[in-house]
Every structure is written in C-alpha cells, then in structure tokens.
Amino acid sequence: MTTHRQPRELAASSTPLRVDPRAFQPFLRLARLLEGVQPGRSFLPDGSPVNLAVGDPQRAAPPLVAQTIAQFPDDWSRYPPFRGPARYREATFSWLRRRFSLPEGFLDPDRHLLPIPGSREGLFFASLAAVTLGAEEGRDKVLIPAPGYHVYVGGAIAAGAEPVSVPVLRENRFLPDFSALDPAILDQAAIAFLCSPSNPEGAVAEKADWMHCIDLARRHGFVLAADECYTDVYAGDPPTGVLEAAAETGSLDRVLSFHSLSKRSNAAGLRCGFIAGEEGMVDAIDAYFRYGGAGVPVPILQAGAALWEDEAHVVETRRFYQGLFEIAERKIGNRFGWRRPAGGFFLWLDVGDGEEAAKKLWAEAGIRTLPGGYMCPLPLEGGNPGAPYLRVAMIYEPEITEPALERLVEVLG
C-alpha cells in the first residue's frame, strides 16, 4: 500500500473475542455521550437541532425510482429470488464495465454478481463467510481500518473472529498499511477491509495500492473486501476500483467489491446494491443470506437497475457535494487541519479532542457530529488515531450547510 511503516507507538492491535457490540457501536456511544445534555438553540428558524453525525443523504432520490417500482405491483407478494432478475444483474454488470473499463469476459453476471440490500449487509455477511471458509486453515482474524465503518468489526465479532485494528494515519495518506502487520497475522487473516473513497477521511486508493493489496491477499491467503460505496462521489478524476486492478492480473481470486445506491443515487432507504468478485466467495455470501438475510424485492431491484443504467442524476449529485465542499473551504479555511477530500461527503477535522468538540457543539449550537474516536471501536497500542478528529457529514442544502459551518467555527474556534 505504501512505503511508510506504522509508528511503533501506534501499532495494530487485536481484541479478545468476547466483546459486547453495544459498547462500540458509534451512534449508541454518541447517544450516551449526549444523554442529559440539552441541545443549544441552533441557527434554524425554529432552533431545532441539526444532525451532521450520520451520512444520510438529504437530497431526493431520482423520480424514476418511484416510477419504476409502480410498474411492478404484482411482485410484492412473491419471495424475491436471491440472485435477482436478469435485468438487475445485467445493469450492474454493464455499469461495472463502463465505470471501470473492464475487459470482455472478465466478469460473468450470473457467476460473479450478487444483489444485496445496500452494502452494509453484504459486508457483514462477507466476514461470516470468509471466517467460516478459513476456519480449517486457522484463519480467525479480520483486518479492519481504524478509523473505519463499524460494520467491519461487528461482522468480525459476530463470526467469532478476532478483529485486528490497523491504524489509518495522515502519513500513510489515510489508507491502512496492511503490509506493516506481522506476517504471522496476515497468514491468520480471513478477510481485510479497505474502503475507497474512505469513510471518514475521503482518501482514495490508487491502482498501485489495489495491486499491492491484491498481491498481499493472494500471498497470505485472505480475502480483500473493497468497500466502494462512495466510488461515484468524488472530485476530479474517478477513483480507481479494485476490479480494475484485478483485471490486470486476469483473475478475481481473493477479491470482492461492494457497491450501493445509497450515496450514488441518494437512495439509502431503497436498500439496494451488489457484490462482485470471486465466484466461490459470492456463492458463500449468497448461502449466508439464505440463512439469515433476505433477498432484495424485485420491484426494488427493477428500480435499482434503472438507477445503475442512468448517469445524469449521478453527475448532478457530484456537483451538489462539490458545491458543499467549496463552502467548507471558504468557511473553515486553514483551521482544523483542513484538507479537501478526494471522495465521499465527510469533513474529517482535527479539533484536538473529538469527543469534547462533539459535546460542545451539541450543548452550545444544537449541532450533532460524530467523534472520530468512535470510529475506532477497539483499543490500539499507543492510543486512538481517531480521537483528535470530528466527522461532519456534508449532506444538507447550502442554506443549512453554510450557517452550520459558521457556527462550528464560532464554537470550536
């Protein structure tokens, strides 16, 4: 991934298997932090709080969602097929080939694709599948970026595996450096998660990064799970995807890519996405869904297909988010270690103490934000790399975003 090594005082660490997931779920922790603290009057006319803690798109989904769903009223009474209708597989397959310039014959829509309800559920079940398949080889570790999406560690613990937190640091371009881990840990890993563009930092993996991680996964025998749900929310050039790198090797071995319409199409409530990758892993995740998950309803998959087939609304979505970052650049200036992220829609602000900053913003300005340390749920040797940071979701229209950032600067200085 990078030539930088992890600082000795902030090395990767693992945790015992007996962990109460309620203890580290970030939004449960945030609720406990703010419990009993009265929110200050916000800048809104009615003084109500503003929630910038959750990455919950506020723009309306494209009209074609409702229009398409209405065309399939009879399919609500049927159990959905887990592999979905042919149209959805073809729509996602065609989007992948267009978006990542994949060569003819590299993907088979019937063997390498699986519809999933968003990316969260797929990521969770991927841990269960990878740990189960790796059990005979003694693979009982899951590598997770810290900070990172809480589902990674939740899936690891549900699978009875040992999460290994890999610190994500500014000096490593905000990407996890799996190669800095002890080779013995890599040999015991069942799966490693890498998000690009990353949540929360908005960092983007380049093709060389993906190639390095794929090589590492194949040499040590673990699955590389690429969480790419923000891949169409970017500034500048489109981020390279893991499948682009895998195509150069001519193989999908040990590679999974996760995609969702939640951010790309402002359709988080649709619960629609897909997995693409190694056939055996796709089959294993499919099997787990048949036990404890649910297939995505056909009317939703039909609407999803229409969204994957349309690019015009995505261009407008990117324009919207980049407009918000222009506001942020003006309002924040050189404060809080400001950097304009390459992708995603979060600010990752160095405020010294994210927990104290979140509490202060809530009490004085009625603005809800997420302490960065809460995205590092497990202890690391030498401290929590997310502790100095605050994650701020840039999701509202400019008339809300601009005064919110003004108040943030005013309160935090």
C-alpha positions as CSV (number, residue, x, y, z in Angstrom):
1,M,0.0,0.0,0.0
2,T,2.7,2.5,1.0
3,T,6.3,2.6,2.0
4,H,5.5,4.2,5.3
5,R,5.6,1.9,8.3
6,Q,3.3,2.2,11.3
7,P,4.8,4.2,14.1
8,R,5.8,1.8,16.9
9,E,3.7,3.7,19.4
10,L,0.5,3.3,17.3
11,A,0.7,-0.3,16.0
12,A,-2.1,-2.6,15.0
13,S,-3.8,-4.5,17.8
14,S,-6.4,-7.2,18.2
15,T,-9.1,-7.8,20.8
16,P,-10.5,-10.8,22.7
17,L,-13.5,-12.5,21.1
18,R,-15.9,-11.7,24.0
19,V,-16.9,-8.2,23.1
20,D,-20.3,-6.6,23.7
21,P,-21.2,-4.9,20.3
22,R,-23.3,-2.3,22.2
23,A,-20.1,-1.0,23.7
24,F,-18.5,0.2,20.4
25,Q,-21.5,1.0,18.1
26,P,-20.6,4.6,17.4
27,F,-24.1,6.0,17.4
28,L,-25.0,4.3,20.6
29,R,-21.9,5.7,22.1
30,L,-22.8,9.2,20.8
31,A,-26.3,8.9,22.4
32,R,-24.7,8.0,25.7
33,L,-22.2,11.0,25.4
34,L,-25.0,13.5,24.8
35,E,-27.5,11.9,27.2
36,G,-28.8,14.5,29.6
37,V,-27.1,17.4,27.7
38,Q,-29.7,19.9,26.5
39,P,-29.0,20.9,22.9
40,G,-28.3,24.6,22.4
41,R,-30.6,26.6,20.1
42,S,-29.4,26.0,16.5
43,F,-29.3,28.6,13.7
44,L,-32.5,27.2,12.2
45,P,-35.6,29.5,12.5
46,D,-37.2,27.1,15.0
47,G,-34.0,26.5,16.9
48,S,-34.2,22.7,16.3
49,P,-31.0,20.6,16.3
50,V,-29.1,19.8,13.1
51,N,-27.8,16.3,12.6
52,L,-24.4,16.2,10.9
53,A,-23.4,13.0,12.5
54,V,-24.9,10.5,10.1
55,G,-24.1,10.1,6.4
56,D,-27.8,10.2,5.5
57,P,-28.2,11.8,2.1
58,Q,-30.9,14.6,2.2
59,R,-31.5,15.1,-1.5
60,A,-34.5,13.3,-3.0
61,A,-33.9,10.1,-4.9
62,P,-34.5,10.4,-8.7
63,P,-38.2,10.3,-9.8
64,L,-37.5,7.1,-11.8
65,V,-37.3,5.1,-8.5
66,A,-41.0,5.6,-7.7
67,Q,-41.9,5.4,-11.4
68,T,-40.2,2.1,-11.8
69,I,-41.4,0.5,-8.6
70,A,-45.0,1.3,-9.6
71,Q,-44.6,-0.7,-12.8
72,F,-44.2,-4.0,-10.8
73,P,-47.1,-4.2,-8.3
74,D,-47.6,-7.9,-8.5
75,D,-44.0,-8.8,-7.4
76,W,-44.5,-7.7,-3.8
77,S,-46.4,-10.9,-3.0
78,R,-43.5,-13.1,-4.0
79,Y,-40.4,-14.0,-2.1
80,P,-37.6,-12.3,-4.0
81,P,-35.0,-14.5,-5.8
82,F,-31.7,-14.2,-4.1
83,R,-29.8,-13.8,-7.3
84,G,-32.3,-11.2,-8.6
85,P,-33.9,-10.8,-12.0
86,A,-31.6,-10.9,-15.1
87,R,-32.2,-7.2,-15.7
88,Y,-30.5,-6.2,-12.4
89,R,-27.6,-8.5,-13.0
90,E,-27.1,-7.1,-16.5
91,A,-27.5,-3.5,-15.4
92,T,-24.9,-3.8,-12.6
93,F,-22.6,-5.8,-15.0
94,S,-22.8,-3.1,-17.6
95,W,-22.2,-0.4,-15.1
96,L,-19.1,-2.1,-13.8
97,R,-17.7,-2.5,-17.3
98,R,-18.4,1.2,-18.2
99,R,-17.2,2.6,-14.9
100,F,-14.0,0.6,-14.5
101,S,-13.2,-0.2,-18.2
102,L,-13.2,-3.9,-17.5
103,P,-12.2,-6.2,-20.4
104,E,-14.6,-8.5,-22.2
105,G,-15.1,-11.8,-20.4
106,F,-13.6,-10.8,-17.1
107,L,-16.9,-10.8,-15.3
108,D,-19.9,-13.2,-15.7
109,P,-23.1,-11.6,-14.4
110,D,-24.5,-15.0,-13.4
111,R,-21.4,-16.2,-11.5
112,H,-19.7,-13.2,-10.1
113,L,-22.5,-10.8,-9.1
114,L,-24.9,-10.9,-6.2
115,P,-27.7,-8.4,-5.4
116,I,-27.6,-7.2,-1.7
117,P,-29.7,-4.8,0.4
118,G,-27.2,-1.9,0.3
119,S,-23.5,-2.6,1.2
120,R,-23.9,-2.9,5.0
121,E,-25.4,-6.4,4.9
122,G,-23.0,-7.7,2.3
123,L,-20.0,-6.5,4.3
124,F,-21.4,-8.1,7.4
125,F,-22.1,-11.5,5.8
126,A,-18.7,-11.4,4.0
127,S,-17.0,-11.7,7.4
128,L,-19.2,-14.6,8.3
129,A,-18.4,-16.4,5.0
130,A,-14.7,-15.7,5.0
131,V,-14.1,-16.7,8.6
132,T,-16.2,-19.9,8.1
133,L,-14.3,-20.9,4.9
134,G,-10.9,-20.1,6.5
135,A,-11.6,-22.0,9.8
136,E,-9.8,-25.2,8.6
137,E,-6.7,-23.2,7.9
138,G,-6.9,-21.5,11.3
139,R,-7.9,-18.1,9.8
140,D,-9.6,-16.4,12.7
141,K,-8.6,-12.7,12.2
142,V,-10.3,-9.9,10.4
143,L,-8.3,-6.8,9.4
144,I,-10.1,-3.5,9.8
145,P,-9.1,0.1,9.2
146,A,-9.2,2.3,12.3
147,P,-11.0,4.7,11.9
148,G,-13.4,2.8,9.8
149,Y,-17.0,1.7,9.2
150,H,-18.3,-0.1,12.4
151,V,-19.9,-2.9,10.4
152,Y,-16.4,-4.4,9.7
153,V,-15.7,-5.0,13.4
154,G,-19.4,-6.0,14.1
155,G,-19.2,-8.7,11.4
156,A,-15.9,-10.0,12.8
157,I,-17.2,-10.4,16.3
158,A,-20.4,-12.0,15.1
159,A,-18.3,-14.5,13.2
160,G,-16.3,-15.3,16.3
161,A,-13.2,-13.9,14.8
162,E,-10.5,-11.6,16.2
163,P,-10.6,-8.1,14.8
164,V,-7.2,-6.6,14.1
165,S,-7.3,-2.8,14.0
166,V,-4.9,-1.3,11.5
167,P,-4.4,2.5,12.2
168,V,-5.2,4.9,9.4
169,L,-2.8,7.8,9.6
170,R,-2.2,11.0,7.8
171,E,1.4,10.0,7.0
172,N,0.0,6.9,5.2
173,R,-2.4,9.0,3.0
174,F,-5.2,7.9,5.3
175,L,-5.0,4.4,4.0
176,P,-4.5,1.3,6.1
177,D,-1.0,-0.3,5.7
178,F,-1.7,-4.0,5.9
179,S,1.9,-4.8,4.9
180,A,3.1,-3.3,8.2
181,L,1.5,-6.1,10.1
182,D,3.4,-9.1,11.3
183,P,3.3,-11.7,8.5
184,A,2.0,-14.3,11.1
185,I,-1.1,-12.1,11.5
186,L,-1.5,-11.9,7.7
187,D,-1.3,-15.7,7.5
188,Q,-4.1,-16.0,10.0
189,A,-6.4,-13.4,8.4
190,A,-9.6,-14.5,6.8
191,I,-10.6,-11.1,5.3
192,A,-9.3,-7.5,5.2
193,F,-11.5,-4.4,4.6
194,L,-10.4,-1.4,2.6
195,C,-12.8,1.5,1.9
196,S,-12.1,3.8,-1.1
197,P,-13.1,6.6,-1.1
198,S,-12.8,6.1,2.6
199,N,-15.2,6.8,5.3
200,P,-14.5,9.0,7.2
201,E,-11.4,10.6,5.6
202,G,-12.3,10.7,1.9
203,A,-9.0,9.1,0.9
204,V,-8.8,7.3,-2.5
205,A,-6.7,4.2,-3.2
206,E,-4.7,4.3,-6.4
207,K,-4.3,1.4,-8.8
208,A,-0.8,0.6,-7.3
209,D,-2.4,0.5,-3.8
210,W,-5.0,-2.0,-5.0
211,M,-2.4,-4.1,-6.8
212,H,-0.3,-4.2,-3.7
213,C,-3.3,-5.3,-1.5
214,I,-4.4,-7.9,-4.0
215,D,-0.9,-9.4,-4.1
216,L,-0.7,-9.4,-0.3
217,A,-4.1,-11.1,-0.1
218,R,-3.1,-13.8,-2.5
219,R,0.3,-14.4,-1.0
220,H,-1.2,-14.7,2.5
221,G,-4.5,-16.3,1.6
222,F,-7.1,-13.8,2.9
223,V,-9.9,-12.1,1.0
224,L,-9.6,-8.4,0.1
225,A,-13.0,-6.8,0.6
226,A,-13.2,-3.4,-1.2
227,D,-16.0,-1.2,0.2
228,E,-16.6,1.1,-2.8
229,C,-20.0,2.5,-1.9
230,Y,-18.7,6.1,-2.4
231,T,-16.9,5.4,-5.7
232,D,-19.2,7.7,-7.7
233,V,-19.0,10.6,-5.1
234,Y,-15.6,12.2,-6.0
235,A,-13.8,15.3,-7.0
236,G,-11.6,15.3,-10.1
237,D,-10.8,12.0,-11.7
238,P,-13.0,8.9,-11.0
239,P,-11.3,6.8,-8.3
240,T,-9.7,3.6,-9.5
241,G,-11.6,0.4,-8.4
242,V,-10.3,-2.9,-7.1
243,L,-11.7,-4.7,-10.1
244,E,-9.6,-2.5,-12.5
245,A,-6.5,-3.7,-10.7
246,A,-7.7,-7.3,-10.5
247,A,-8.4,-7.2,-14.3
248,E,-4.7,-6.5,-14.9
249,T,-3.9,-9.8,-13.1
250,G,-6.5,-11.6,-15.1
251,S,-8.2,-13.1,-12.0
252,L,-10.8,-12.4,-9.4
253,D,-9.1,-14.7,-6.9
254,R,-9.4,-13.3,-3.3
255,V,-11.2,-10.1,-4.4
256,L,-14.6,-8.8,-3.5
257,S,-16.1,-5.4,-4.4
258,F,-19.1,-3.9,-2.7
259,H,-21.4,-1.3,-4.2
260,S,-24.6,0.6,-3.2
261,L,-27.1,3.1,-4.5
262,S,-27.4,4.8,-1.1
263,K,-24.8,7.5,-1.8
264,R,-24.6,7.4,-5.6
265,S,-28.3,7.9,-6.1
266,N,-29.5,9.4,-2.8
267,A,-31.4,6.1,-2.2
268,A,-30.3,4.9,1.2
269,G,-33.8,3.8,2.0
270,L,-34.1,1.7,-1.1
271,R,-31.6,-0.8,0.4
272,C,-30.2,-1.9,-2.9
273,G,-26.6,-2.8,-4.0
274,F,-24.5,-5.7,-5.1
275,I,-21.3,-7.6,-4.6
276,A,-18.9,-8.5,-7.5
277,G,-15.9,-10.8,-7.2
278,E,-14.5,-14.3,-6.8
279,E,-17.2,-16.9,-7.6
280,G,-16.6,-19.0,-4.5
281,M,-16.9,-16.1,-2.1
282,V,-20.0,-14.8,-3.9
283,D,-21.6,-18.2,-3.5
284,A,-20.7,-18.4,0.1
285,I,-22.2,-15.0,0.9
286,D,-25.3,-15.9,-1.0
287,A,-25.6,-19.0,1.2
288,Y,-25.4,-17.0,4.3
289,F,-28.1,-14.6,3.1
290,R,-30.4,-17.6,2.5
291,Y,-30.0,-18.5,6.2
292,G,-30.1,-15.1,7.9
293,G,-30.8,-12.4,5.3
294,A,-33.3,-11.6,2.7
295,G,-33.3,-11.2,-1.0
296,V,-34.0,-7.7,-2.3
297,P,-37.6,-7.4,-3.5
298,V,-38.0,-7.5,-7.3
299,P,-39.7,-4.0,-7.6
300,I,-36.7,-2.5,-5.8
301,L,-34.2,-4.4,-8.0
302,Q,-36.0,-3.1,-11.0
303,A,-35.7,0.4,-9.7
304,G,-32.1,-0.2,-8.9
305,A,-31.4,-1.4,-12.4
306,A,-32.9,1.9,-13.7
307,L,-30.5,3.8,-11.4
308,W,-27.4,1.9,-12.5
309,E,-28.4,2.5,-16.1
310,D,-28.7,6.3,-15.6
311,E,-25.7,8.6,-15.2
312,A,-27.3,12.0,-15.4
313,H,-28.5,12.1,-11.8
314,V,-25.1,11.0,-10.6
315,V,-23.4,13.9,-12.3
316,E,-25.8,16.2,-10.6
317,T,-25.1,14.5,-7.2
318,R,-21.4,15.0,-7.6
319,R,-21.9,18.7,-8.5
320,F,-24.0,19.1,-5.3
321,Y,-21.4,17.7,-3.0
322,Q,-18.6,19.6,-4.6
323,G,-20.6,22.8,-4.1
324,L,-20.8,22.0,-0.4
325,F,-17.0,21.4,-0.1
326,E,-16.4,24.8,-1.8
327,I,-18.5,26.3,1.0
328,A,-16.5,24.3,3.6
329,E,-13.2,25.5,2.1
330,R,-14.3,29.2,2.4
331,K,-15.7,28.8,5.9
332,I,-13.1,26.6,7.5
333,G,-10.0,28.0,5.7
334,N,-6.8,26.7,7.3
335,R,-8.4,25.6,10.6
336,F,-8.7,22.1,12.0
337,G,-6.1,20.6,9.6
338,W,-8.4,21.3,6.6
339,R,-8.0,19.2,3.6
340,R,-10.4,18.8,0.7
341,P,-11.3,15.1,0.5
342,A,-10.8,13.3,-2.9
343,G,-14.2,11.5,-2.4
344,G,-17.1,10.9,-0.2
345,F,-19.0,13.6,1.7
346,F,-17.5,13.9,5.1
347,L,-15.2,16.5,6.7
348,W,-12.5,14.9,8.9
349,L,-11.5,17.8,11.2
350,D,-8.6,17.7,13.6
351,V,-10.2,19.5,16.6
352,G,-7.8,18.2,19.3
353,D,-10.4,16.2,21.2
354,G,-13.3,14.9,19.0
355,E,-15.4,13.8,22.0
356,E,-15.2,17.2,23.8
357,A,-15.9,19.0,20.5
358,A,-19.0,17.0,19.7
359,K,-20.3,17.7,23.2
360,K,-19.6,21.4,23.0
361,L,-21.2,21.7,19.5
362,W,-24.3,20.0,20.8
363,A,-24.6,22.0,24.0
364,E,-23.9,25.4,22.5
365,A,-25.1,25.2,18.9
366,G,-27.5,22.2,18.7
367,I,-25.3,20.6,16.1
368,R,-24.8,16.8,16.3
369,T,-21.5,15.5,15.0
370,L,-19.6,12.2,15.5
371,P,-16.3,12.0,17.5
372,G,-13.7,10.4,15.3
373,G,-12.5,8.2,18.1
374,Y,-15.9,6.4,18.0
375,M,-14.9,5.1,14.6
376,C,-12.0,3.2,16.2
377,P,-14.1,0.9,18.4
378,L,-11.2,-1.3,19.7
379,P,-8.2,-0.2,21.7
380,L,-4.9,0.2,19.9
381,E,-1.4,0.3,21.4
382,G,-0.4,3.9,21.9
383,G,-3.9,5.5,21.6
384,N,-6.8,6.0,19.3
385,P,-5.9,7.5,15.9
386,G,-9.4,9.0,15.5
387,A,-9.6,10.6,18.9
388,P,-8.4,14.1,17.8
389,Y,-10.9,14.2,14.9
390,L,-14.5,15.1,14.3
391,R,-16.6,13.6,11.4
392,V,-19.0,16.1,9.9
393,A,-21.5,14.9,7.3
394,M,-21.9,17.4,4.4
395,I,-25.4,16.4,3.3
396,Y,-27.7,19.4,3.6
397,E,-28.5,22.1,1.1
398,P,-26.2,25.1,1.1
399,E,-28.7,27.2,3.1
400,I,-28.3,24.8,6.0
401,T,-24.6,23.8,5.4
402,E,-23.2,27.3,5.3
403,P,-24.6,28.6,8.6
404,A,-23.8,25.2,10.2
405,L,-20.2,25.5,9.4
406,E,-20.1,29.2,10.5
407,R,-21.5,28.1,13.9
408,L,-19.0,25.2,14.0
409,V,-16.1,27.6,13.5
410,E,-17.5,30.0,16.0
411,V,-18.0,27.4,18.7
412,L,-14.7,25.5,18.2
413,G,-12.6,28.5,17.3
